[in-house]
Amino acid sequence: MILMVGEPQRMQTLKRHFPERTGLFFIEFSDLTADILYSINPDSVVAPVMTDHFDCLDLAAFLHHVEYKGAFRAITKGLPRPEIVRNEVRGQFPGLDFDMLSPEPVRLQAALH
């Protein structure tokens, strides 16, 4: 199961990058709670690096706080130097399995496994 956090309409466009059999659940960051995360029990959480309402550091802090043990991947889409964000998140939350994804089908699928 993959939990897609962000504006559901925008995140829906990413469905084409995943195999059809992949279980996807879409939620807005403002609606995400520890109870919802535990009930969905995702293997991976995927979100944009930045939106109008949250960024990947906000989500990383939440995931760290609730002791999430799966993978967290942020979608770079147009980010000129993703390594800066990667280093910042990993520096603040070293126990979190965090990395960046480019919106290319092969890279998304491979990076989640």
C-alpha positions as CSV (number, residue, x, y, z in Angstrom):
1,M,0.0,0.0,0.0
2,I,1.2,3.5,-0.9
3,L,-0.1,6.5,0.8
4,M,-0.1,9.6,-1.4
5,V,-0.1,12.8,0.6
6,G,-1.1,16.1,-1.0
7,E,-3.9,17.5,-3.1
8,P,-5.7,14.4,-4.2
9,Q,-6.5,15.8,-7.7
10,R,-2.8,16.6,-8.4
11,M,-1.6,13.3,-6.9
12,Q,-4.0,11.3,-9.1
13,T,-1.9,12.3,-12.1
14,L,0.9,10.2,-10.6
15,K,-1.1,7.0,-10.8
16,R,0.3,6.3,-14.3
17,H,3.8,5.9,-12.8
18,F,2.8,2.9,-10.7
19,P,1.8,-0.7,-11.7
20,E,-2.0,-1.1,-11.9
21,R,-1.9,-3.6,-9.0
22,T,-0.4,-1.1,-6.6
23,G,-2.8,-0.1,-3.8
24,L,-2.9,3.7,-3.6
25,F,-4.6,5.8,-1.0
26,F,-4.8,9.6,-1.4
27,I,-5.1,12.0,1.5
28,E,-4.5,15.7,2.1
29,F,-1.9,16.5,4.7
30,S,-4.4,18.4,6.8
31,D,-6.5,15.3,7.1
32,L,-3.6,12.9,8.0
33,T,-3.6,11.7,11.6
34,A,-1.7,9.0,13.5
35,D,-4.9,6.9,13.6
36,I,-5.4,7.1,9.8
37,L,-1.7,6.3,9.1
38,Y,-1.9,3.3,11.4
39,S,-5.2,2.1,9.8
40,I,-3.8,2.4,6.3
41,N,-0.5,0.9,7.3
42,P,1.3,1.9,4.1
43,D,4.7,0.5,3.0
44,S,5.5,3.8,1.5
45,V,4.4,7.4,1.8
46,V,4.8,9.7,-1.3
47,A,4.3,13.4,-1.3
48,P,5.5,16.5,-3.3
49,V,8.6,18.3,-1.9
50,M,6.5,21.4,-1.4
51,T,2.9,22.5,-1.8
52,D,0.9,25.6,-0.8
53,H,0.0,23.9,2.5
54,F,3.0,21.8,3.6
55,D,6.4,20.6,2.6
56,C,8.3,17.4,3.0
57,L,9.9,18.6,6.2
58,D,6.5,19.0,7.8
59,L,5.5,15.5,6.7
60,A,8.8,14.0,7.8
61,A,8.3,15.6,11.3
62,F,4.9,14.0,11.5
63,L,6.1,10.6,10.3
64,H,9.0,10.8,12.8
65,H,6.6,11.8,15.6
66,V,4.3,8.8,15.0
67,E,7.4,6.4,14.6
68,Y,6.5,5.5,11.0
69,K,8.9,2.7,9.9
70,G,8.2,2.6,6.1
71,A,9.7,4.5,3.2
72,F,9.0,8.2,2.7
73,R,9.6,9.5,-0.8
74,A,9.3,13.2,-1.9
75,I,8.6,14.0,-5.6
76,T,11.2,16.4,-6.9
77,K,9.3,17.6,-10.1
78,G,11.3,20.6,-11.3
79,L,13.5,21.0,-8.2
80,P,16.9,22.2,-9.3
81,R,19.0,20.8,-6.5
82,P,17.1,17.9,-4.8
83,E,20.2,16.9,-2.8
84,I,19.8,20.0,-0.6
85,V,16.3,18.9,0.5
86,R,17.5,15.2,0.8
87,N,20.4,16.2,3.1
88,E,18.1,18.5,5.2
89,V,15.5,15.9,5.8
90,R,18.0,13.1,6.5
91,G,19.9,15.5,8.8
92,Q,16.9,16.3,10.9
93,F,15.3,12.8,10.8
94,P,18.2,10.3,10.4
95,G,15.9,7.3,11.4
96,L,13.5,8.0,8.6
97,D,13.9,6.1,5.3
98,F,13.8,9.2,3.1
99,D,14.7,9.8,-0.5
100,M,13.7,11.8,-3.5
101,L,11.8,10.6,-6.6
102,S,11.8,12.0,-10.1
103,P,8.4,11.6,-11.8
104,E,9.6,9.1,-14.3
105,P,7.8,5.7,-14.3
106,V,10.9,3.5,-13.9
107,R,12.5,5.5,-11.1
108,L,9.3,5.8,-9.1
109,Q,8.6,2.1,-9.2
110,A,12.2,1.0,-8.4
111,A,12.7,3.6,-5.6
112,L,9.7,2.3,-3.7
113,H,10.9,-1.2,-3.4
